[in-house]
Amino acid sequence: MNDAEVLFERRGHAAIITLNRPRALNALTLDMVRAITPELKAWAVDDRVRTVVIRGAGDRAFSAGGDVRALFESGRDRTPYASAFWAEEYRLDTLIKEFPKPFVALVHGLVMGGGVGVSFNGSHRIVCETTAFAMPETGIGLFPDVGGTYFLPRLEGRMGLYLALTGARLKAPELRHLRLATHLARYDEFDAIVDALARDEAVHALRAWAEPIPDPMEALQRQVDHHFGGASVEQVLANLEADPDDWAQTTARTIRTKSPTSLKIAFRQMEVGLARSFRECMAIEFRLTERIQRGSDFYEGVRATIIDKDGAPKWNPATLEEVKSWMIDDYFAPLAREWSAEG
């Protein structure tokens, strides 16, 4: 058994990346980011490589996100790891977004946070019956990053805002409908897809898995567009709480459990991201991570969710009303030294 956190393989025309921390649900570390980045740069200019494939080891997850405990400890202890991780992770996400060849993600099981960054920013995103996608960061005092500022506002209607505020999970048909996924396959077909890509010089081998599907989200889309059309988080909650429907009430309660600061950051992301390029969005996200490390909600959210697991975070500020516009302005303000894709 290979103990490396990332495995690399050349098979015919395909170069294959396997995230190899199945016991940790393939959570990304800085070492993994640093291993993948130079390989991708080399494959970008290697004429023998026509397609890059990324997948996750084990049956449970493609990748459940970044290694949040390591980021928690780094921020708490004021070490440089967290800043380095986010800066380099966002550069890797940008490299994937701009990759000059087909970049095919085979996504099974859980895919959240950092796992979304190294898969859904690629050109081809194949999901299956076990895929469960979420951006749950507002529940741990963070925000939907790894390009969420860019791709969430571009979803149909107010769906991006709904996902950002609630952390709701999506299954494969929903991902396909929203065009977050480009193809739908069975998990037991993933090996055959890799073999097809290795044999063929182009991704036309994927056409069999790109068939349109019936709309699985019509009712949810109507609900989301109606309730999430407010001009603030407070208005969204007012819309939901005024509706006696079970879905509206449950959704409101879910939002109320999240960090008030994170909710307002996420709302602002959806406002500004639509007019920004991918690189500009990543620079904004790095600003946010730098500021969030200096606050308290990230540490409290991780404590309540992952460390102590009591599910009772004490957010500061504790209410949406206490989170003022100028506070959110400060999170989005330029840094003395801005992030860049080149480093």
C-alpha positions as CSV (number, residue, x, y, z in Angstrom):
1,M,0.0,0.0,0.0
2,N,1.3,3.4,-1.0
3,D,1.4,5.9,2.0
4,A,1.8,9.0,-0.1
5,E,-1.0,11.5,0.4
6,V,-1.3,12.0,-3.4
7,L,-0.7,9.4,-6.1
8,F,0.3,10.2,-9.7
9,E,0.1,7.9,-12.7
10,R,0.5,8.1,-16.4
11,R,-1.8,5.8,-18.4
12,G,-1.8,6.2,-22.1
13,H,-2.9,9.8,-23.0
14,A,-4.1,10.4,-19.4
15,A,-2.3,11.7,-16.3
16,I,-4.1,10.6,-13.1
17,I,-4.1,12.2,-9.7
18,T,-5.5,10.2,-6.8
19,L,-6.1,12.0,-3.4
20,N,-4.9,9.3,-1.0
21,R,-6.1,10.0,2.5
22,P,-9.2,7.9,2.6
23,R,-9.2,7.6,6.5
24,A,-9.3,11.5,6.6
25,L,-11.9,11.6,3.8
26,N,-9.1,12.8,1.5
27,A,-8.9,16.2,3.2
28,L,-6.4,18.4,1.5
29,T,-3.1,19.4,3.2
30,L,-0.5,21.9,2.2
31,D,1.8,19.1,1.3
32,M,-0.9,17.7,-1.1
33,V,-1.3,21.1,-2.7
34,R,2.5,21.4,-3.1
35,A,2.7,17.9,-4.6
36,I,-0.1,18.5,-7.2
37,T,0.9,21.9,-8.4
38,P,4.2,21.1,-10.1
39,E,2.8,18.0,-11.7
40,L,0.0,20.0,-13.3
41,K,2.4,22.6,-14.5
42,A,4.5,19.9,-16.1
43,W,1.5,18.1,-17.7
44,A,0.3,21.4,-19.1
45,V,3.3,21.5,-21.5
46,D,3.8,17.7,-22.0
47,D,2.5,16.7,-25.4
48,R,2.1,13.1,-24.3
49,V,-0.6,14.2,-21.8
50,R,-4.0,14.9,-23.5
51,T,-6.2,14.8,-20.4
52,V,-5.8,15.1,-16.6
53,V,-8.0,13.0,-14.3
54,I,-8.4,13.6,-10.5
55,R,-10.2,11.2,-8.2
56,G,-10.3,10.2,-4.5
57,A,-9.2,7.0,-2.8
58,G,-11.7,5.0,-0.8
59,D,-15.5,4.7,-1.1
60,R,-16.6,7.5,1.3
61,A,-15.4,10.8,-0.2
62,F,-13.7,12.4,-3.2
63,S,-12.5,15.0,-0.6
64,A,-14.4,16.4,2.4
65,G,-12.4,19.7,2.3
66,G,-9.3,21.2,3.6
67,D,-7.6,19.8,6.8
68,V,-9.6,22.1,9.0
69,R,-8.0,21.0,12.3
70,A,-4.6,21.9,10.9
71,L,-5.8,25.3,9.9
72,F,-7.5,25.8,13.3
73,E,-4.2,24.9,15.1
74,S,-2.1,27.1,12.8
75,G,-4.4,30.2,13.2
76,R,-4.7,29.7,17.0
77,D,-0.9,29.4,17.4
78,R,-0.2,32.2,14.9
79,T,2.0,30.0,12.6
80,P,2.3,30.7,8.9
81,Y,0.8,27.4,7.8
82,A,-2.8,28.6,7.4
83,S,-2.0,31.6,5.3
84,A,0.4,29.5,3.2
85,F,-2.3,26.8,2.7
86,W,-5.0,29.2,1.5
87,A,-2.6,31.2,-0.7
88,E,-1.3,28.0,-2.4
89,E,-4.6,26.2,-2.5
90,Y,-6.1,29.2,-4.3
91,R,-3.2,29.2,-6.8
92,L,-3.9,25.5,-7.4
93,D,-7.6,26.2,-7.9
94,T,-6.7,28.9,-10.4
95,L,-4.3,26.6,-12.3
96,I,-7.1,24.0,-12.6
97,K,-9.6,26.6,-13.7
98,E,-7.2,27.9,-16.4
99,F,-5.7,24.5,-17.3
100,P,-5.1,24.4,-21.1
101,K,-6.2,20.7,-21.5
102,P,-9.3,18.8,-20.3
103,F,-9.3,18.4,-16.6
104,V,-11.7,15.6,-15.6
105,A,-12.8,15.2,-12.0
106,L,-14.4,11.9,-11.0
107,V,-16.4,12.9,-7.9
108,H,-17.9,10.3,-5.6
109,G,-19.1,10.5,-2.0
110,L,-18.6,13.7,0.0
111,V,-17.2,16.7,-1.8
112,M,-16.9,19.9,0.2
113,G,-14.7,22.9,0.6
114,G,-11.2,22.3,-0.7
115,G,-12.4,19.2,-2.5
116,V,-14.8,21.4,-4.5
117,G,-11.8,23.6,-5.4
118,V,-9.8,20.8,-7.0
119,S,-12.7,19.3,-8.9
120,F,-15.5,21.7,-9.8
121,N,-13.1,24.3,-11.1
122,G,-12.1,21.8,-13.8
123,S,-13.5,21.6,-17.3
124,H,-15.3,18.3,-16.8
125,R,-17.0,17.3,-13.6
126,I,-18.4,13.8,-13.5
127,V,-20.7,12.9,-10.6
128,C,-22.4,9.7,-9.5
129,E,-25.1,8.2,-7.3
130,T,-23.1,8.6,-4.2
131,T,-22.0,12.2,-4.7
132,A,-22.9,14.7,-2.0
133,F,-21.8,18.3,-2.6
134,A,-21.9,21.1,-0.1
135,M,-20.3,24.4,0.8
136,P,-21.0,24.3,4.6
137,E,-18.4,26.9,5.6
138,T,-20.7,29.4,7.3
139,G,-21.3,26.8,9.9
140,I,-17.7,26.9,11.1
141,G,-17.2,30.7,10.9
142,L,-15.7,30.6,7.3
143,F,-17.3,31.4,3.9
144,P,-17.8,29.5,0.7
145,D,-14.3,29.8,-0.8
146,V,-12.2,27.9,-3.4
147,G,-13.9,29.9,-6.1
148,G,-17.4,30.0,-4.5
149,T,-17.3,33.8,-5.0
150,Y,-17.1,33.1,-8.7
151,F,-19.3,30.1,-9.4
152,L,-22.1,30.4,-6.8
153,P,-23.4,33.8,-8.1
154,R,-23.5,32.4,-11.6
155,L,-26.0,29.6,-10.7
156,E,-29.6,29.9,-11.8
157,G,-31.7,32.4,-9.9
158,R,-30.8,32.7,-6.2
159,M,-29.5,29.2,-5.9
160,G,-26.0,30.3,-5.2
161,L,-27.1,32.4,-2.3
162,Y,-29.2,29.6,-0.9
163,L,-26.2,27.2,-1.0
164,A,-23.9,29.8,0.5
165,L,-26.1,30.6,3.5
166,T,-27.5,27.2,4.3
167,G,-24.7,24.8,3.3
168,A,-27.4,22.6,1.8
169,R,-26.3,19.3,0.2
170,L,-26.8,18.6,-3.5
171,K,-27.0,15.2,-5.1
172,A,-25.8,14.2,-8.6
173,P,-29.0,15.1,-10.6
174,E,-29.2,18.5,-8.9
175,L,-25.5,19.2,-9.7
176,R,-26.1,18.2,-13.3
177,H,-29.2,20.4,-13.6
178,L,-27.3,23.4,-12.2
179,R,-24.4,22.7,-14.5
180,L,-22.0,22.4,-11.6
181,A,-21.5,18.9,-13.0
182,T,-21.1,18.3,-16.7
183,H,-21.6,14.5,-16.7
184,L,-23.6,11.9,-14.8
185,A,-22.3,8.3,-14.4
186,R,-22.5,5.4,-12.1
187,Y,-19.7,5.0,-9.6
188,D,-18.8,1.5,-10.9
189,E,-18.2,3.1,-14.3
190,F,-15.4,5.4,-13.1
191,D,-12.6,2.9,-13.9
192,A,-14.0,2.5,-17.4
193,I,-14.1,6.2,-17.9
194,V,-10.4,6.5,-16.9
195,D,-9.6,3.7,-19.4
196,A,-11.5,5.4,-22.1
197,L,-9.7,8.7,-21.5
198,A,-6.3,6.9,-21.5
199,R,-7.1,5.4,-24.9
200,D,-8.6,8.4,-26.6
201,E,-6.9,11.6,-27.5
202,A,-9.9,13.8,-26.6
203,V,-12.7,13.8,-24.1
204,H,-15.2,12.7,-26.8
205,A,-15.2,9.5,-24.8
206,L,-17.3,11.2,-22.2
207,R,-20.3,11.9,-24.5
208,A,-22.1,8.8,-23.3
209,W,-22.3,10.3,-19.8
210,A,-23.5,13.8,-20.9
211,E,-27.2,13.0,-21.6
212,P,-29.7,15.7,-20.4
213,I,-31.9,14.7,-17.5
214,P,-35.3,15.8,-16.3
215,D,-35.4,18.9,-14.1
216,P,-35.1,17.6,-10.5
217,M,-35.2,21.1,-8.9
218,E,-38.2,22.9,-10.3
219,A,-40.1,23.2,-6.9
220,L,-36.9,24.0,-4.9
221,Q,-35.9,26.6,-7.4
222,R,-39.2,28.4,-7.1
223,Q,-39.0,28.4,-3.3
224,V,-35.4,29.6,-3.3
225,D,-36.0,32.4,-5.8
226,H,-39.0,33.6,-3.9
227,H,-37.5,33.6,-0.4
228,F,-33.9,34.5,-1.1
229,G,-34.7,37.5,-3.2
230,G,-34.2,39.9,-0.3
231,A,-31.6,42.7,-0.2
232,S,-30.0,41.4,3.0
233,V,-29.6,38.3,5.1
234,E,-32.2,39.7,7.5
235,Q,-34.7,40.1,4.7
236,V,-34.1,36.6,3.5
237,L,-34.8,35.3,7.1
238,A,-37.9,37.5,7.3
239,N,-39.2,36.1,4.1
240,L,-38.6,32.5,5.3
241,E,-40.0,33.1,8.8
242,A,-43.2,34.7,7.4
243,D,-43.9,31.5,5.5
244,P,-45.5,28.7,7.6
245,D,-44.3,26.0,5.1
246,D,-42.1,23.4,6.7
247,W,-39.3,23.9,4.2
248,A,-39.2,27.7,4.8
249,Q,-39.2,27.2,8.6
250,T,-36.6,24.5,8.5
251,T,-34.4,26.6,6.2
252,A,-34.7,29.7,8.5
253,R,-33.7,27.6,11.5
254,T,-30.7,26.2,9.6
255,I,-29.5,29.7,8.7
256,R,-29.9,30.9,12.3
257,T,-27.3,28.3,13.4
258,K,-24.6,29.8,11.3
259,S,-22.0,32.5,12.1
260,P,-23.7,35.9,11.6
261,T,-20.5,37.4,10.4
262,S,-20.0,34.5,7.9
263,L,-23.6,34.9,6.6
264,K,-23.0,38.5,5.9
265,I,-19.7,37.8,4.2
266,A,-21.3,35.2,2.1
267,F,-24.1,37.5,1.1
268,R,-21.6,40.2,0.0
269,Q,-19.7,37.5,-2.0
270,M,-22.8,36.8,-4.0
271,E,-23.2,40.5,-4.7
272,V,-19.6,41.2,-5.8
273,G,-18.6,37.9,-7.4
274,L,-20.8,38.2,-10.5
275,A,-18.8,41.1,-11.8
276,R,-15.4,39.8,-11.1
277,S,-13.0,37.4,-12.9
278,F,-12.0,34.2,-11.3
279,R,-8.6,35.6,-10.3
280,E,-10.2,38.6,-8.8
281,C,-12.5,36.4,-6.8
282,M,-9.6,34.4,-5.5
283,A,-7.9,37.5,-4.4
284,I,-11.0,38.5,-2.5
285,E,-11.2,35.1,-0.9
286,F,-7.6,35.4,0.3
287,R,-8.4,38.8,1.9
288,L,-11.2,37.1,3.7
289,T,-9.1,34.3,5.1
290,E,-6.5,36.7,6.3
291,R,-9.1,38.7,8.2
292,I,-11.0,35.7,9.5
293,Q,-7.8,34.3,11.0
294,R,-7.7,37.4,13.3
295,G,-11.2,37.0,14.5
296,S,-12.9,34.4,16.7
297,D,-15.8,32.7,14.8
298,F,-13.6,30.3,12.8
299,Y,-12.0,29.0,16.0
300,E,-15.3,28.8,17.8
301,G,-17.0,27.1,14.9
302,V,-14.3,24.5,14.5
303,R,-14.3,23.9,18.3
304,A,-18.0,23.3,18.4
305,T,-18.1,21.2,15.2
306,I,-14.9,19.2,15.1
307,I,-13.0,19.6,18.4
308,D,-15.5,19.4,21.2
309,K,-18.4,18.5,18.9
310,D,-21.0,20.1,21.2
311,G,-22.8,21.8,18.3
312,A,-23.2,25.0,20.4
313,P,-20.9,27.7,19.0
314,K,-20.9,31.1,20.7
315,W,-20.6,33.5,17.8
316,N,-19.1,37.0,18.2
317,P,-21.0,39.1,17.2
318,A,-23.9,36.9,18.3
319,T,-26.6,38.4,16.1
320,L,-27.0,39.6,12.5
321,E,-28.0,43.0,13.8
322,E,-24.6,43.4,15.6
323,V,-22.7,42.8,12.3
324,K,-22.5,46.2,10.8
325,S,-21.8,47.0,7.1
326,W,-18.5,48.7,8.0
327,M,-17.3,45.4,9.5
328,I,-18.0,43.5,6.3
329,D,-16.3,46.3,4.3
330,D,-13.2,45.7,6.4
331,Y,-13.1,42.0,5.5
332,F,-13.2,42.8,1.8
333,A,-10.7,45.7,1.9
334,P,-7.4,45.2,0.0
335,L,-4.4,43.8,1.8
336,A,-1.1,45.6,2.0
337,R,0.2,42.6,0.0
338,E,-2.4,41.2,-2.3
339,W,-2.7,37.6,-3.4
340,S,-1.7,36.8,-6.9
341,A,-2.0,33.6,-9.0
342,E,1.7,33.7,-9.7
343,G,2.8,33.9,-6.0
